[in-house]
Amino acid sequence: MLNWSPDATYFTYWSERDVYIGDMAGGSFPAIGVGEHVIRLDWINSTQYLVYHGVVGQEKLSLGTIGAEPILIAQGDIRGYDFVK
């Protein structure tokens, strides 16, 4: 397991090479998409999270929301971005 949402409703975990978000009822879904290389995932609040993913020089930063498709925020060589809590 990687981490819990701030309200401890959801948790993240690795399965094969992908990161999933699960809940205590047994549900789960890919955090960003199957086959994406997740570098870092941080929770913003109990239902939203930031995902830094991709490969060197082709990184992506996406905003994920429980129950919705992630939204791409930035892409390219974005290693200078920082996560703020």
C-alpha positions as CSV (number, residue, x, y, z in Angstrom):
1,M,0.0,0.0,0.0
2,L,1.2,3.5,-0.8
3,N,-1.0,5.8,1.2
4,W,-4.5,6.7,2.4
5,S,-6.8,9.5,1.5
6,P,-7.0,12.2,4.3
7,D,-10.3,10.8,5.6
8,A,-9.1,7.2,5.3
9,T,-11.9,6.2,2.9
10,Y,-9.6,5.3,0.0
11,F,-6.1,3.8,-0.2
12,T,-3.6,3.4,-3.0
13,Y,-1.7,0.3,-3.9
14,W,0.5,-1.3,-6.6
15,S,-0.7,-4.2,-8.6
16,E,1.7,-5.4,-11.2
17,R,3.1,-2.1,-12.6
18,D,0.0,0.0,-12.0
19,V,-1.3,2.1,-9.1
20,Y,-4.9,1.5,-8.0
21,I,-7.2,3.3,-5.7
22,G,-9.3,1.0,-3.4
23,D,-11.9,1.3,-0.7
24,M,-12.8,-0.9,2.3
25,A,-15.8,-2.3,0.5
26,G,-13.5,-4.0,-2.0
27,G,-13.9,-1.7,-5.0
28,S,-10.9,-0.5,-6.9
29,F,-9.9,1.4,-10.1
30,P,-6.6,2.5,-11.8
31,A,-5.5,5.8,-10.4
32,I,-4.4,7.2,-13.8
33,G,-4.7,4.4,-16.4
34,V,-3.4,0.9,-16.9
35,G,0.2,1.0,-18.2
36,E,1.0,4.5,-17.1
37,H,4.2,4.8,-15.1
38,V,3.2,6.5,-11.8
39,I,6.0,8.4,-10.2
40,R,4.1,10.0,-7.4
41,L,0.6,10.3,-6.1
42,D,-0.5,12.8,-3.4
43,W,-4.0,13.4,-2.1
44,I,-5.3,17.0,-2.2
45,N,-8.4,16.2,-0.2
46,S,-10.6,13.1,0.5
47,T,-11.7,12.8,-3.2
48,Q,-9.0,14.5,-5.3
49,Y,-5.4,13.6,-5.9
50,L,-2.4,14.7,-8.0
51,V,-0.5,12.1,-10.1
52,Y,2.9,12.7,-11.5
53,H,3.4,10.0,-14.2
54,G,5.2,9.2,-17.4
55,V,8.8,8.8,-18.4
56,V,11.8,11.2,-18.2
57,G,11.3,14.1,-20.6
58,Q,7.6,13.1,-21.2
59,E,6.2,13.5,-17.7
60,K,2.6,14.3,-17.1
61,L,0.8,15.9,-14.2
62,S,-2.9,15.0,-13.8
63,L,-5.7,15.8,-11.4
64,G,-7.7,12.8,-10.4
65,T,-11.2,12.8,-8.8
66,I,-12.9,9.8,-7.3
67,G,-15.7,8.8,-9.8
68,A,-14.3,10.8,-12.7
69,E,-11.6,10.5,-15.4
70,P,-8.3,12.2,-14.5
71,I,-7.7,15.6,-16.1
72,L,-4.2,16.3,-17.7
73,I,-2.8,19.5,-16.2
74,A,0.7,19.6,-17.7
75,Q,3.0,17.5,-19.8
76,G,6.5,17.5,-21.2
77,D,9.7,18.0,-19.2
78,I,8.0,19.1,-16.0
79,R,10.4,17.8,-13.4
80,G,10.4,21.3,-11.8
81,Y,6.8,21.0,-10.4
82,D,6.4,20.6,-6.7
83,F,3.6,19.1,-4.7
84,V,2.0,21.3,-2.1
85,K,-0.2,20.2,0.8
